[in-house]
Amino acid sequence: MIYESFDAKDTFLIGKKIGENAKPGQVYTLIGDLGVGKTVFTQGVARGLQIEEPISSPTFTIIQIYEEGRMPFYHFDVYRIGDVEEMDEIGYEDYFYGDGLCMIEWANLIEEILPEHYFQVTIEKDLEKGFDYRRITIEEIGEGSAL
């Protein structure tokens, strides 16, 4: 699926729709350059999960856990991972295969440990369509239920 966002509000609302329809155990990867709107999208997902607390990127902590919504939300930012073995240290499997929704920023850095089935979200700019324009592509990777 391809969505078009013309401002941060659109990006937030697309994320919110994902959160509203999310099911326990789903994993979403989030790919995009710095400043493209990954955090805004993630804030929308959290709101769709009925999480009211502020959402920020866990760049320095690797994972933020939110449990106040309709299901747990595990927000990873693996940008600073030096070695995929660091993911073992934080017990990533408990989250990837748990009862909540996982959102993994910079997931391309840990491809070898991603589950067989996940949803890849790619956010891209297209300056020809405007400074705030974003193309948000959501692809299902592996076998499983469709979006």
N, C-alpha and C positions, 0 to 999 in steps of 0.2 A: 504494500500500500504506500502511496506517496501523498503526503499532505503538504500544502503550501501555507507558510506563516509569513505575515506581512509586518508583524511586530511582536514584542515580547508577550503581549496578552494572548495572541494566537498560539504561540509556542506553549504557554502555560496551559491553555485550554485543551490542546491536543494531548499533552501529558495527563491532564485531569481525566480525559476520556479513557486513556489507558488504565489509569488507577481505578476508575469506577468499574471497569470490566475485568480487572485482574483476578486471577485465581491463585489460591495457595500453591506454592511450589514453582511458580513461574520465574524464569530468569530472563532479564532484559540486559543486553549490552548496549552501551552508549558510546558511539564513535563520533568525533568531531574535533575540529581545531579549538585552541584556546579562544574563549570569548564568543563562541558560536551559539551559546544558549543551553548548554547541557544542564546547568544548575537550574535555570528557569523551567526547563522541561521536567526535571526531577521534582521541583517544587509542585508542579501541577500534578504529577503522579501521586505525590504524598497527599495532596488535597483530595484527590479522587479516592484515596484510601481512608479518608476522614481523619487525617492527621493534621492537627492545628498548629503544632509547635513549629518554630522556624527551622527551615531546612538549609543547610550550607554544605558545601563540598568538603568531604573528609580527607582532603589532600594530605594532611600531616598525620592523620590517625588511621588511614586506610579504610576503616569502616565506621559508619554511624548506624546505630540500631534505634528504630522507632517502634514502640509497641502500643501506642495509644489508639491506633486506628482499628479498622475492622479486621486487620491481620497484621502481623509483624512486617516491617519494611526494613530491608538490609541494603544500605547505600554504600557501595564500595567506590573508592577512587584509587586505582592501582598505578597511577602515573609515576609514583616514586618507588615502586617495587624494583629492587635491583636484581632479584632472582626469584623465580616462581616458587622456590622452596619457602620463601617468606609467607606465602599463602598458607602453607601447612601449619606454620607456627600460630596463625590466628584461627585455625580450625575451619577453613573456608567450606569444607564439605557439609558441616552442620547448617550452614546458611544456604548454600547452593541447592541442597536436597532437603531443606527444612519446610516448615509450614507457612512461610511468609513469601513476600515478593522480593527478589533480588534485583537491584539496579547496579550495574558494574560499568563505571566510567573507565575509558582507556583499556577495555577488555582485550584489544588486539595484543597487548603485552603479556597476556596469560592464556592465549588460545589453547595451549596444550592441556589445560585443566578444566576448560569449560565443559558443561554437561553436553550430552549428545543432542539435546533439544533445547533451543533458546530462541529468543526474538532479538534480532539485531536492529538497533535504531541508529541511523546515520543522519546527522544534522550538517547541512552544507549551506554556505553562503552562495549567492549569485548576485554580484554587484550590478550586473546589467538590469536586474529587476528591482534594485533599490538597496540601500545600505542595511535596512532592517529585514530584508527578505531572507527566509530560510526554507530550504527544501528538506523535509523530514521523511525519510524512507524507513519503513518498518518491514523487515523480512523475517519470515519464520525459517529457522535453520534446523535441520534434522526432522525427525518424524514426530507427530503429535497432533493435538487439536489445533485447528486454525484460529486466527484472531477473531 
